[in-house]
Amino acid sequence: MVYLLVGTAKGLFRFQSDNRRDWRALSPVLSGDPIYTSAYDRETGTLYAGVNSEFYGPSVRRSRDWGENWDTGGSGLAYSADDPERVTRVWSIRPAGGGVVYAGVEASGLFRSLDGGDTWAEVRALREHPTHASWHAGYGGKCLHTVAVCPFHPNRIYIACSSGGIYRSDDDGHTWQPINQGIRAEFLPEDQQYPESGQCVHKFWLSPSLPGRLWLQNHGGVYRSDDGGDSWTYVAGGLPSDFGFPIVGHPEDPDRAYVVPVERWPRWAPDNVLSVYRTRDGGVSWERLNRGLPEPAFTGVLRDAFTSDAEEPLGLYFGTTSGELFHSADEGETWQLVAQHLPRIYSVVAVAES
């Protein structure tokens, strides 16, 4: 059984399939509120959703029955009253085991819960880093949108924010270092395009099978790191555009990754051909995968709206800004429509259960 959790501008939509071909729509939940992110904790069987209510503010809600019922969210997901910044949206949720859950928020900051989301506390050392002054709002806001915990070094945490760049902590969040060496900030003056921080990283993906391997989609540029982010190699040659938002790696093959290029503006597919591109050689070359996708298509895919299910062969899923949901059960060779006419899609999560 595969469940799809689709966060949209007006709630969380749910789909399930026994065979990854035929999909059944469940009733939407958390209706009316923007859902930028969701996550599933296998250890506890808990679904998490970042609910960004225009009336009640942001919260991390939980369900233990696949979304039928939700709590009201835990306490503490806020900066202090005298802080010049405010928590306005939840962008990322990452369960880390043992009751630990991380939440990335706007304005860019990192919160951690040690009790499965009952209570939250800010990981203050991140915003206290001297480079924090260089973090500015990107087009989508000043957001901490990606959190990953290294499976090979449990005290190592990665985060990325727009536009601040990518950071790593090797001591469970007590100290942080920017790891943007070699990532270009093309929007800065030519002689300032490789700063210590301030890059507009759109998304990164941490390999669970090869220590040190990361993939990164930047605001202009696709990059690969082989040393945990200490250095980066530009690998966007062969793509119709090096601009895009999501990037997804293969869980077993660290040399395989997928991106969805879009034009810098108006942020839809190059030549109006919606396509996924795959590399199988570490970014040396890329191949277009668009069999079954619509053409022409004036749409794009946001940073958290592309994911995989870790099954064999790998299932891939993405949602568009125009409300279509697509899936591939053969590693991107062919694509099928799961749903259309949904609200704007912000995030897609696939959960495979035996």
Residue pairs with C-beta under 8 A, 6 or more apart in sequence:
1 16
1 17
1 18
1 352
1 353
1 354
2 16
2 17
2 20
2 309
2 311
2 315
2 350
2 351
2 352
2 353
3 14
3 15
3 16
3 40
3 66
3 350
3 351
3 353
4 14
4 15
4 16
4 23
4 317
4 325
4 327
4 338
4 348
4 349
4 350
4 351
5 12
5 13
5 14
5 38
5 40
5 47
5 49
5 67
5 347
5 348
5 349
5 350
5 351
6 12
6 13
6 14
6 15
6 319
6 325
6 339
6 342
6 345
6 347
6 348
7 34
7 35
7 36
7 37
7 38
7 49
7 50
7 304
7 345
7 346
7 347
7 348
7 349
8 34
8 35
8 319
8 323
8 342
8 343
8 344
8 345
8 346
9 34
9 343
9 344
9 346
10 31
10 32
10 33
10 34
10 343
11 28
11 29
11 30
11 31
11 32
11 33
11 35
11 343
12 28
12 29
12 30
12 35
12 38
12 49
12 67
13 25
13 28
13 325
13 339
13 342
14 25
14 26
14 27
14 28
14 29
14 66
14 67
15 23
15 24
15 25
15 26
15 325
15 338
15 339
16 23
16 24
16 26
17 23
17 24
20 309
20 311
20 315
20 327
20 329
21 329
21 336
23 327
23 338
23 339
25 339
26 67
29 63
29 67
29 68
29 70
30 49
30 51
30 61
30 70
33 51
33 52
33 53
33 54
34 51
34 52
34 89
34 346
35 49
35 50
35 51
35 52
35 346
35 347
36 50
36 52
36 89
36 90
36 91
36 304
36 346
36 347
37 49
37 50
37 90
37 91
37 92
37 93
37 304
37 346
37 347
38 47
38 48
38 49
38 50
38 93
38 347
38 349
39 47
39 48
39 93
39 94
39 95
39 349
40 46
40 47
40 48
40 95
40 349
40 351
41 47
41 48
41 95
41 101
41 116
43 95
43 97
43 98
44 64
44 95
44 99
44 116
45 64
46 62
46 63
46 64
46 95
46 116
46 117
47 62
47 63
47 64
47 66
47 67
48 60
48 61
48 62
48 93
48 95
48 101
48 117
49 60
49 61
49 62
49 63
49 70
49 93
50 58
50 59
50 60
50 61
50 89
50 90
50 91
50 92
50 93
50 103
51 58
51 59
51 60
51 61
51 73
51 90
52 58
52 88
52 89
52 90
53 59
57 87
57 88
58 77
58 87
58 88
58 89
58 90
58 105
59 72
59 73
59 74
59 77
59 90
60 73
60 74
60 77
60 90
60 93
60 101
60 103
60 113
60 117
60 120
61 70
61 71
61 72
61 73
62 70
62 71
62 73
62 116
62 117
63 69
63 70
63 71
73 117
74 113
74 115
74 117
74 118
74 119
74 120
75 118
75 119
75 120
76 111
76 119
76 120
76 121
77 87
77 90
77 103
77 105
77 111
77 120
78 86
78 87
79 85
79 86
79 87
79 109
79 122
85 107
85 109
85 127
86 107
87 105
87 106
87 107
87 109
88 105
88 106
88 107
88 141
89 105
89 106
89 141
89 143
90 103
90 104
90 105
91 104
91 105
91 106
91 143
91 144
91 145
92 102
92 103
92 104
92 144
92 145
92 146
92 147
92 304
93 101
93 102
93 103
93 104
93 147
94 101
94 102
94 103
94 104
94 147
94 148
94 149
95 101
96 102
96 149
99 113
99 114
99 115
99 116
100 112
100 113
100 114
101 112
101 113
101 116
101 117
102 110
102 111
102 112
102 113
102 147
102 149
102 157
103 110
103 111
103 112
103 113
103 120
103 147
104 110
104 111
104 143
104 144
104 145
104 146
104 147
104 159
104 161
105 111
105 143
105 144
106 141
106 142
106 143
106 144
107 142
108 127
108 135
108 142
108 143
108 144
108 161
108 162
108 164
109 122
109 123
109 126
109 127
109 144
110 122
110 123
110 126
110 144
110 147
110 159
110 173
111 120
111 121
111 122
111 123
112 120
112 121
112 122
112 123
112 173
113 119
113 120
113 121
123 173
125 169
125 173
125 174
125 175
125 176
126 132
126 159
126 167
126 169
126 173
126 176
129 167
129 176
129 178
131 164
131 178
131 196
131 197
131 198
132 164
134 164
134 195
134 196
134 197
134 198
135 142
135 161
135 163
135 164
135 197
135 198
136 142
136 163
136 164
136 198
137 162
137 163
138 162
138 163
138 200
138 219
140 162
141 162
142 161
142 162
142 163
143 161
143 162
144 159
144 160
144 161
145 160
145 161
145 162
145 203
145 303
145 304
146 158
146 159
146 160
146 201
146 203
146 204
146 303
147 157
147 158
147 159
148 157
148 158
148 159
148 204
148 205
148 206
149 156
149 157
149 158
150 156
150 157
150 158
150 206
150 228
151 208
152 211
153 170
155 169
155 170
155 171
155 172
156 168
156 169
156 170
156 228
157 168
157 169
157 172
157 173
158 166
158 167
158 168
158 204
158 206
158 214
158 229
159 166
159 167
160 166
160 167
160 201
160 203
160 204
160 216
161 167
161 201
162 200
162 201
162 202
162 219
163 185
163 198
163 199
163 200
163 201
163 219
164 197
164 198
164 199
164 201
165 178
165 179
165 180
165 183
165 197
165 198
165 199
165 200
165 201
166 178
166 179
166 180
166 183
166 199
166 201
166 204
166 216
166 229
167 176
167 177
167 178
167 179
167 197
168 176
168 177
168 179
168 228
168 229
169 175
169 176
169 177
178 196
178 197
179 225
179 228
179 229
179 230
180 195
180 196
180 197
180 199
180 201
180 232
181 194
181 230
181 231
181 232
182 194
182 223
182 231
182 232
182 233
182 234
183 194
183 199
183 201
183 216
183 218
183 221
183 223
183 232
184 193
184 194
184 199
184 218
184 220
184 221
184 234
185 192
185 193
185 194
185 195
185 198
185 199
185 200
185 219
186 193
186 219
186 220
186 221
187 200
187 219
187 220
188 195
188 198
199 218
199 219
200 218
200 219
201 216
201 217
201 218
201 219
202 217
202 218
202 219
202 244
202 245
202 246
202 247
202 303
203 216
203 217
203 245
203 246
203 247
203 303
203 304
204 214
204 215
204 216
204 217
204 247
205 214
205 215
205 216
205 247
205 248
205 249
205 257
206 213
206 214
206 249
207 213
207 214
207 215
207 249
207 251
207 254
208 251
209 251
209 252
209 253
209 254
210 254
211 228
212 225
212 226
212 227
212 228
213 224
213 225
213 226
213 249
213 254
214 224
214 225
214 228
214 229
215 222
215 223
215 224
215 247
215 249
215 257
216 222
216 223
216 224
216 225
216 232
216 247
217 244
217 245
217 246
217 247
217 259
217 303
219 243
220 242
220 243
220 264
221 234
221 236
221 242
222 234
222 235
222 236
222 239
222 242
222 244
222 247
222 259
222 283
223 232
223 233
223 234
223 235
224 232
224 233
224 235
224 257
224 282
224 283
225 231
225 232
225 233
226 233
233 283
235 279
235 282
235 283
235 284
236 242
236 283
238 285
238 286
239 259
239 261
239 277
239 286
240 261
240 270
240 271
240 275
241 261
241 262
241 263
241 264
241 270
242 261
243 261
243 262
243 263
243 264
244 259
244 260
244 261
244 262
244 301
245 260
245 262
245 300
245 301
245 302
245 303
245 305
246 259
246 260
246 301
246 302
246 303
246 304
246 305
246 306
246 318
247 257
247 258
247 259
247 306
248 257
248 258
248 259
248 306
248 307
248 308
248 316
249 256
249 257
249 258
250 256
250 257
250 308
250 314
250 331
251 308
251 310
251 314
253 280
254 282
255 279
255 280
255 281
255 282
256 278
256 279
256 280
257 278
257 279
257 283
258 276
258 277
258 278
258 306
258 316
258 332
259 276
259 277
259 286
260 269
260 274
260 275
260 276
260 277
260 300
260 301
260 306
260 318
261 269
261 270
261 275
261 277
262 268
262 269
262 270
262 300
262 301
263 269
263 270
266 298
267 300
267 321
268 297
268 298
268 299
268 300
269 275
269 297
269 298
269 299
269 300
272 295
272 296
272 297
272 298
273 290
273 295
273 296
273 297
274 290
274 293
274 294
274 295
274 297
274 299
274 320
275 288
275 289
275 290
275 293
276 288
276 289
276 290
276 293
276 316
276 318
276 328
276 332
276 335
277 286
277 287
277 288
277 289
278 286
278 287
278 289
278 331
278 332
279 285
279 286
279 287
280 287
289 328
289 332
289 333
289 335
290 335
291 333
291 334
291 335
292 326
292 328
292 334
292 335
292 336
292 337
293 326
293 335
294 324
297 320
298 322
299 320
299 321
299 322
299 324
300 320
300 321
301 318
301 319
301 320
301 321
302 321
302 345
302 346
302 347
304 346
304 347
304 348
305 318
305 319
305 320
305 345
305 346
305 347
305 348
306 316
306 317
306 318
306 319
306 348
307 316
307 317
307 318
307 348
307 349
307 350
308 314
308 315
308 316
308 317
308 350
309 315
309 316
309 317
309 350
309 351
309 352
310 352
311 352
313 329
313 330
313 331
314 331
315 327
315 328
315 329
315 350
315 352
316 327
316 328
316 331
316 332
317 325
317 326
317 327
317 328
317 338
317 348
317 350
318 325
318 326
318 348
319 325
319 326
319 342
319 345
319 347
319 348
320 326
320 345
321 344
321 345
322 344
323 340
323 341
323 342
323 343
323 344
323 345
324 337
324 339
324 340
324 342
324 345
325 337
325 338
325 339
325 340
325 342
325 345
325 348
326 335
326 336
326 337
326 338
327 335
327 336
327 338
328 334
328 335
328 336
